[in-house]
Amino acid sequence: MDKRLSIPSLSLGFVIGVALTGAWFFGGVQIQTTDEPVLNQVATSTSFQNSTSGAIAVNNQSAGSSVLVESVTVPPPGVWVAVREIRTNHSLGNVLGAARASGPRSNFTVPLLRATEPNRTYAIELYRDGGYEQFDLSKDSVYVDFDTGSRVIVYFKTVI
């Protein structure tokens, strides 16, 4: 029996297979994988009233232990709606809370593990469920708007 297949050639075949599968699966859609989206134009804006992405809309609101999302317009099976802090360098910070929207919803409330503070900027970011029945930032992937190829994020400010 001729043993010409070696471990390095099998490993190379595996890597090529994974690369081709990934290229087929993602179909050329560019996904931003960093937690550092450009927020300068948003974070310096004074008007956040009715911030909307087409998939989600939120208004400025009072600080508190929950966030009211005006609307979530995504098809079933839905998404996780996560509330995130904005750091002083305008990057996304900790997730304060998340709730599952199983399809289009209006006046959707996201309970928070830690309350928002007055006069701060926060973000709502959508995530696809990884099938674990609980929100997990490390396992759930960001929800991508297929028209723009960008992750879905909207911003709001808290008032006193």
N, C-alpha and C positions, 0 to 999 in steps of 0.2 A: 504494500500500500504506500503510495506516494504522499508524503506529508509536506506539501508546499504552502499551505495556509499557516501563517504564523499569527501570534497574538497581535503584533503591530498592524498587520493587514486587516485583521478582523476589527480592530479598534478604529482604523481609518474608515472602513466600511460603515461602521456604526455611526461615526461622526457625520459622514456624508449623508446617511439616511436621515439622521435627525435634522440636518440642515435643509434637506429637500422637503421633509415633512413640515418643518416650520415655515418655509417659503410658501408651500401650498396652503397651509392652514391660515396664515395671515394675509395671503393674497396681495401682498404689496402695500397693505395699510400701514402707515407710519404711526407708531404708538410712542408717545412720550413716556419714558420710564423714570424720569427723575422727579423728585418732589420739589423741584425748583422752577415752576412755571413763571413766566414773565408777568409780574403783577404791577410793575411801575405805573402803567397808564391807569390801571384800575385803582390801585391803592392811593394814588394821589388825586383821584377824582373826588369831587365833593357831592356828586349825585349818584346815589345807589338805589334810588327809588325804583321799584319794580325791575330789579335786575333779572334778566332772562336769557336763556340760551336756546330756546325753542323746545328743550326737553324739560326745563325746570324754571320756575319763577319764584322770587322771594322779595319781600319788601323790607326796608329798614324797620326795626322793631325794638321794643324795650328789652333790656338785659334781663336774663332770668334762667330758669332751670329747663326750659324747652325752647325750640325754635319752630315757628309756624311757616311752612312752605306753602306759598299760594297755589302752585300747581306742579305736578310731576306728570309729564306726558310721554311715557315710554310704554312699549307693548309688553304684554305678558311674555315671559315669566316675571318681569319686573327687575328692580334694582335695589341696592342698598343706598339710602340717602344719608350721607355722612356730613356732620358739621365739623369744620376744622378751624383751628386758630390760624391767624396770620402772624408770623414772627415780625420782629422789628426790621429785618432785612427784606421783607415783603415775600418771603417764601412760605409754603404751607407748613403748618406746625401740627400739634397733636390733634387727634380726633376726640372731640368732646362727647359725641354720641352718634348713634346711627339707628335707623329704623328701616324696615323692609316695606317697599311699595310694590305690590304684586302686579301693578298695571297703572293706567292713568288714575290720578287722584287729585282732588282739590282740597285746600285747607288741611294739609297733612302736617301732623305734629311729630317732631323728632325730640324725644326726651333726652336730656343730657346727663352725663355722669358728673360733670362739673359745669356750673352755671357760667353763662357769658357775662362779661363785665361791661359797664357803660362806656360809651365813646370809643369803641374798638371796632375793627373790621374783622369779619369772619367769612368763611367760604362754605358753600354747599358743594360737595363733590359726589358724583354718582359712581357706584361700583357694581360690577356684575357679581352675582352670587357664585361662589366656588363650590356650592353644593354641601355646605357644612351646617346649614340651619342657624348659624351665628355669624355676625360680622367679624371678619378677621382681615385686618389691613395687609397682612403678609400673604394671605391666600386668595383674597378676592381681587380681581383685576379691575382697573379703572374702566369706566364706561366710556366708549369712544363714539363721538358723533361721526357717523360714516359719511356725511356730506362734507365735513371739514377735515376729518382725520385727527381732530383734537379731542382731548379729554373734556368732559362736561363739568365745568366749574362756574358757579355764579357767586357774587359777593354781596354782602349786606353789612350795614353798620348797626350798632346798638346805640340806643339813646338812653337817657336817664329814666 
